[in-house]
Amino acid sequence: MPYLTSASQMRLVVAEYTTATTLWIDTEVADYNKRHPKLSLIQVLDDPTDLSGDRIYLLDVLEKPDIVAEFVDKIMLNPAINKVFHNASYDLKFLGNKKAKNITCTLEMAKNIPYYLLPLPNYQLKTLATELCNFQNIDKKEQTSDWGKRPLTEEQIEYAYMDCIYLAQVHLRLIELSQQSNPDSATENLTALTARYTQIEHEWKVLNSEFEYLQERIKKAMQAQNISETTDFKLTSYERATAKVSFTELVRLAQSKNLDFDFPITLTQKLQKDLGENLEELSVDIETTNSWRLTPKKQENDQSNDETNA
């Protein structure tokens, strides 16, 4: 866990990292809750199997814009290096913004995994590290400590390097879950998939029905009791205004004001029916798209029986 404050040492480490394929990176920010936050630390790990912290470098870049600029230029803008962050959008504010290349965000990875595979109350790094990697007693209080004060405390340094370990381990587990949730469709076992679908179909219908029913009861109760917010829900209302005008009036306005209204109009089924044979006099562009719908045969048979018995 080398903690570097020397500019020359940090430049050597940055140069070494230019040959890496993947880096797990975290930052600590001073004055994070003020108008002009400052980058305090850049923590970097290049070996995800290292749980000791020996391969983690803490770069003390407070008031060292040249080092930050070099890190951004040689690492963040390098498309050959995969840079892994948690909640990357925050760190990138200090490390290249939209210019940064080849960024992986474990927060976004977690959000894209189906809930049944990752049933967590939130996707904070602490939660993911605890639930996916069995890290216990993770203390995040140093996150809001004063990262602009020097020297840093031992607790701050330990917190900074541990976050990189959590990040790398979480990333490895999320890769496994991502592969599990996105198997090769060409080799899927349809028999096994169908069996699982049938197994949970009834349970899902019951739960979904109760879920919607409870939502409606809660909404009505909050309205009746004039409660806009509870510990679990916030009730908001909104108005949707739709502007409508007769087509004839619109055409008249366009002609009188010499307005350019030459844009395509989607012809709904009703409009096509109303136009009838007149539709043939129009230069109509047809856009064709294919969509797929999966219908259980049982449902299809039930519908057919309903129609026969009607």
N, C-alpha and C positions, 0 to 999 in steps of 0.2 A: 504494500500500500504506500508507494512513494508519494510524498506530498512535496510538490515542487513549487518553489517561489522564485527561482533563478530563471531569468529570460533565456539564457543560453541553454540551460538544461531542458526547458520546455520546447525550445526549437528543435533540439535533438530528438525528443520524443515525437513531436509532430512529424518530423522527417521519417522516423521509423514507421509511423502509422500509415504513411502513404502507400506501403506495400500490402496493407491488410485487405482482406476481402469483406470482413464484417466487423463493425465496432459498435459496442453498446455504450451509449453516451447519456449522461445526465448533467444537469446544471444546477447551481445554486445562485440565487439572485439577491443582491442587497437592495433595500428600499423597495421591495416588490409591491408594497401597497401605496407607494407614492407616485407622483406624476412622472418622474424620471428614474426608473429602476436601473440598477447597474449589475452587469454580469460579475459574479464573484468567483465562482469555481466552475471548471469544466472537468467532469469525471469521465474517464474513458477506460473501458475494458476490452481486450482483444481476444480473450480466451474464455468462453462460456463455461468451461469445465472447472475453472478456478473458483473455489469457494472460500479460499483463504484471504483473498484480496491482494495477493502478491503481484498479480498482473494488472492491477488497477492503478492508474496514475491520476492524482488530483492536481490539476493545473490551476494555480492561484493567479487568476488573470485580472483581479481587481486593479483598476487604474492602469491596465496594460493593454491598451487598444491595438498596439502593433502585433502582440501575440494572438489576440482574438482574430485580427484581420488575416494573419498567416494561417491560423487554424481553419478559418472559413475558406480561404483560397485553396489550400492544399488538401483539406479533408472534406468539407461540406460541399464544395463545388465539384468534387471528383466523382464522376458517375460510376467509376469502377469499384467504389467502396460503398457497401450497404451500411447505412447509419441507422441504428435502432434506438428509438426513444419511446417513452411513455408520455402520451399527450404531446406529441411532437410539435403541434402548432404553437405551443407556449415557448418551448426551447428555441424554435426557429426564429422567433422574434429577435433573438440575440445572436443567432448563428446563421445568417445568410438569407433569412426569410424565404421568399418564393424562388430565389436563385439556387437554393440547395437542391442537390440531385440525389436520387436513389435513397429515399427516406422510407423507413418502416416505422409505423406507429403501433405499439402493442395495444393502445386504447382502441384504435380503430379495428384492429384484428379481433379483439374480444367482442366488440359490438357486432361484428359480422358472423359470429358463431351462433348457431341456433340456441335458443334459451334452454332447451332440454339437455343440451350438452354442457352448458355453462350457466346453471341456475343460480346466479349470484345477485345480491341486492344492489350492487354497484360494480363498476369496473375500475375502481381505484387500485393503484399498484399494491398497496397494502393488502387489500382484499384478495387480489389475484395471487399474490405471493403466499398468503396464508392458505387459501383454499386449493390452489393448484400445486403448490410446491411444499406445503407443510412447514413453512417458516412460522415460528411461534413467537409471541410477545414482541411483535414489531412496534417500536416506539417512534412515532412521527412528530414528537413535540419539537425537535430541533428544526423541523421544516420552516417554522415561523420565527426562528431565532435571528439574531442580528448578524447577518452574513457580511455586513460592511465593517465590522469591528475586527481589528487585528491585535494580538494573535487570535486565531481560531481556537476554540476549546477542543479538548480531546473528544468530547461528546459530539461536537459538530463534525469533526474529521471522520469519526467512526460512522456516523449517520451518512455522510457523503459517500463513503466507499461502499457501504452496505446496499445503498440504493442501486448501484450498478450490478451487484450480485443478484438482487431480487429481479431486476430488469432482465438480465440474461436468462435466468432460470424460467421466468414467466414466458419469455419469448419462445424458448424451446418447447414448452408445454403447449403454447398456443399454436405452434406449427403442427404439432401432433393432432390437436383438435380440429384445426383447419383442414388437414388431410382427411380426417375422419368424416367431416361434414361435407366434403367435396370429393367423393370418390369418382372413379372413372365410370361414366354412365354406360359406356360400351360393354363393360364387364359386370354390371350390376346383377345381382341375383334377384330376379323379379318374383320368384316364388317366395323367397324370404321376406322381401319388401311387402308383398301383398299380405302375407300372414301377419306381419307386424301391424300393417294398416288396419286390418280387420280386428285385430286384438284391441287396439286403442280407439277405434271409431266410436263405439257406443259410449265409452267413458268420456271422450272428448265432447260429444253432443250434450251429455248430461251436464258437464262442467261449464261448457260455453253457454248453455241455456241459463244456468244459475248465475253465472257471471254477469250476463246482460241484465237479468232480472234484478240482481242486487244493485247494479249500477243505477238502474232506473229508480229503485226505491230510495237509494241514498240521495239522488238528485232531487226527487220530489220532497223528501223529508227536509233537506237543507233549504229548499225554496219555501216550504210551508212554515219553517221555523225561522226564516229570515237569517240564515247563517251562510256566510260567503266562504268561510274557510274553517277547516278542522285540522287536526294534526296529520291527517292522511289525505285530505282532498281540498281542492280549491274550486269553487263554483264560479264560473264566469259566463256572461251572456254576450252575444254579439249580434249585430244587425247586418244583414246582407242586402244591399240595394242593387236591384237590377234595372238598368236603363233600357227602355224599349221605345221604338218609334216605328211608325208605319213605313214600309219600304218606299211607297209612293212619295211620301214627304221627304225622305232621304234623297231620292233621285231628283226631286224638284229643287232641293237646296243645292245639290251638287251642280245642277245646271245653272242656277241663278248666280251662284258664287264662283263658278268656274273651278270647282274643287276636283282634285284628281282622286277619284275613288276606284281606280282601276286595280282592284285586288280580287283574288279568287274567293268565292263564297262556297261553303260546303252545302251541298244539296242533300238535305235530310230525306229520309224515305217519304215523309209527308209532302215535302216540296216537290219531289219527283212525281208523286202521285197527282198533286194539284196541277203540275205542268202538263202531264199527260203526253199527248203526241207533240206538243210544242217543244218538248225536251230535245227532239231531234234537230231543231233549228239552232241549238246552242253548241258551241265548241266546248265540249265537256272533257276534262282530263280525268281519267279513271286511275286512282291509286289503289293498288291491291296489296293487302297485307295478310299474312297467315297467322292465326293464333290457334293454340291448342287447348282443349278442355278435356279434363279427365273425368269421366262419369262412371261411377260404380255400376256394374250390370244389374245389381239388385235394385238400385234406384231406378234404372231404366225400365226394368221389368215391372216395378211397382207403378210407374207412370203409365205404362202400357195397359196394365190391368185396370187402373182407375178409369182410363179412357174407354176400355171395353165394357166396364160395368156401369158407366154413366148413362 
